[in-house]
Amino acid sequence: MAVTTERHDRVLVVRIERPEKRNAIDAATARGIDDALNAYQDDPGLWCAILTGTPEVFCAGTDIVAGPGEPTDRGGPYGVIRRAHTKPLLAAVEGLALGGGFEIAMACDLVVASTTATFGLPETRRGLVANSGALLRAMRCLPLNVARELLLTGARLDAERAHAIGFVNRLAEPGQAVAVALALAGEIGAASPTAVSATLRALEEQWDEDEARGWAATQRAERRIAAGPDKQEGLDAFAAKRTPRWSDPAR
């Protein structure tokens, strides 16, 4: 199975397990994440969930060969990107969180990362735009110029810097991200679940209009990319492991 779950008292750990594909998201994986998070949200005995990958990698984003499948009714892309949070969702990151993997972490409420974690948005290097939330959430999760740098250059962000600038809530030793996330979930679990849920909803409501504008802007960017040759050139170059030959935007 591409997605497994473990219950720790009132906490559900949801694990993406496609190590041969660097935990990239295909249709079955997106459905697995969606099913797990639906079950979490519908179970009053669960108060917190942790989304994680394998010890070597969190998630490399979309499976470029197979595709990510259709957005789910409750979760949107990957079964999580546009999910309304009625209860807390934590990301526990080991290793690479690239493209959609970084966007999954941005879609979570809190982030725990081991010192092995590396975040990146390489889409522009492949002739693409980040289409799973980074064009709207990166500016909210990161300082504006850091968000611009990552989005425009495809540069990577290591765990220590991500913690220093406030994206990562807790740093962990290698292999300990889930353990530290469970401890953080325990701190959340000491609070009133009703108050936590009401707080999450109040925070989300303040961003609703910005989210709508951000998704509309993302769709416009996607249409612009789809109308030109660079998207296919980027994918072809990536598959062939060669340097892309970009078009002249002046033409």
N, C-alpha and C positions, 0 to 999 in steps of 0.2 A: 504493500500500500504506500502511496506517495505521501499520505498524511496520517499521522498517528496521534493519539491523545493519551494523556495520563492524568488521573485525578489525584490531587494532593489536598485532602480535606475539602475546603471550599474554593480551591484554586484548580483551574484546568490548564494543563500544559498542552499546547497544540504544536506538533513538530512536523515541519516539512522535511521529507526524506526521499530525495532523488539525488543522492551524491554523485552518481555517474553523469548527471546533467547540471551539477553545481546548484541543485535545488531550484532550477528554472521552472517557471509556471507553465504547465500545459492545461488543457481542459479538465482532465481528471484531477489534477492538483488543485485547481481553482474550485472545483466542486467539493473536494475534500475539505478545503479550508472553510468554504461556505457552510457545509454541513456541521462541522465542528463548532463554528462560532454561532450558528443558529441554535444548536443544542445548548451551548453555554448561555446565550441570552434568554433562552426559554426555561432554564432550570433555576428556580429560586434558591436552591441550595448551593449554587456556585456564585461567588461574589467577585471573582477576579479571574482573568485569563492571561496566559503568557504565550506569545507566538514566537517560535524559534526555529532554527534549522538543525543542521548536523554540527559536530564539533569543528569541522574545517571550514564551513561556509554557511552563511545565513540564507542568502538567495541571490542569484544572478539575474533576476528579472524574468522577462518573457522567454520562453523556449522559442527561439527564432525559427526553428525548423517546423515544429508542430503547431505553433501559435498558442495563445493563452486561453482559448475558448471564449464563449460569450460571457458578458457581465451577468452576475447572478441577481435575482430579484432583490435580495436584502443586502448583499454585500457589494454589488457593482463589480468592477474589474478585479480579478484574482479572488473574488469572494470576500474582499476586505476593504478595498480602497474607498468606497463610498458608503460604508456601513454607518448607520446611526448608532452611537455608543450610549447604551443605557447602563452599562457597567464597564469598569476599567479594562483596557486591553494594553498589556505591556509587550514590548519587543525585547527579546534576549538575543543579542547578536554576537556571534563568533565568526571570525573570518570575513569574507567579502559580503558586502551588501551593495550591489551595483544596480543601476537603472531602476527597474521596478522593485528590486529588493530594497533599495534605499527608500523608494516611495512607500513600500509597505511599512517600513519603520516610521516614516513621517505620518502615516495614517494611524499609528498607535498613540496612546495617551502619554506613555512614559517609555523611555529607552534605557536599557541596561546593556552595556557593551564590554566585552573583554578587551584586554590590551591588544589582542590579535585583530580586532575589527578594523575594517577599512570601508569607507563609504564613497560612492562615486556615481556620477550621472554622465555616462559616456555617449549619450544619444547623438549629440551633434557630430561626433567623430564618425558616426555611421550614417549621416545624412538624415537623421530623424530628429524629432522633438520629444521631450519627456511628456508622455500623455497620460500618466497615472497619478497625477496630483502634484508633481514637483513644480510646475509652472505657477501654481498658486500657493503651495504649502512651504516651499523652500524659503520664501521671503518671510514666512511666519515662524518657521523653526530655526532659522539661521540669521545672522546679521546680513543685511541686504547685499553688501559687496561680496561677502563670502558666497551667498547664494548665486549671485551673478557669475562669479568666477567658476564655480563648479558647473553651472549650467552651460556657460559659453565655451569653456576650455575642455571639459571632461576630466579635470584634475581630480585627484582623490583626497579624501579627508581621513586622517588617522584618528583612532579612538581618543587619544589624549587631547588632540586639538578639538575634537567634537565635544569632549567633556568641558574643556576650558571655555568654549564659546556658548555652552548651555544647551546643546542639542542632546547630549547623553546625560542622563540623570545620575547614574551610578557606574563607576568603572569596576571591572572584575578581573581577577587573574585568569590566565588562559584556562579554558574548560570550566569556568565557574559562573558564566553569565546566567544560566538558569537558576543556580543556587542563590545568587544575589537577587535575581528577580523574584524568586519565591520569598526571600526575606522582605523585599519591598512590598510584595503582595500581602504579606503578613501585617505590615504596618498599615496598609490600606484597610485590611480586614478588621483592624481594631476600631475603625470608625463606623458610624451608622451607615449601613448600605443604602438606606433611603436618602440620607443626606449626601452621600457620595454620588448617587445617581442624579439627584436634583442638581448638584453642582456641575456634573458633566454636561447635563442638558443646557443649563444656563450658559456655560462657556460656549457650547456649540451654537446656540441661538444667536450669539453676538457675531458669529462669523458667517451666518447663513447667506446673507446678501453677497458678501465677498466671495464665498465659494461659488455661488451661481455665476458671478461675473468671471471668475477664474476658469471655470469649466467651459464657458462660452469662448473665452480667449484661447484656451487650449484647443478647442475644436477648430477655430479659425487657423491656428498655426498648423494643425494637422492637414487641413485642406490645402494650405499653401505648399506644404511639402509634397503632398500627393500629386499636385499639379506639375511638378518639375521632375527632372531626371535624377536628382541627388539621392533620393531615398533608395531607388533600386541600385544605383552605383555603390552606395554605402554598404548595402546588404551583400552585393556581389563581392566587393572587396573584402568584407569581413569573412565571408565563406572561403575565399581564395587566399586569405592571409596576405593580402597585398595592400599597398598604399592606395587610397581612393583617388580617382581623377575627377575632381569636382567641376561642375559647370561654372561658366562665367555668369554671375548674377546680373551683369549689365545687359545681357542678351535678352 
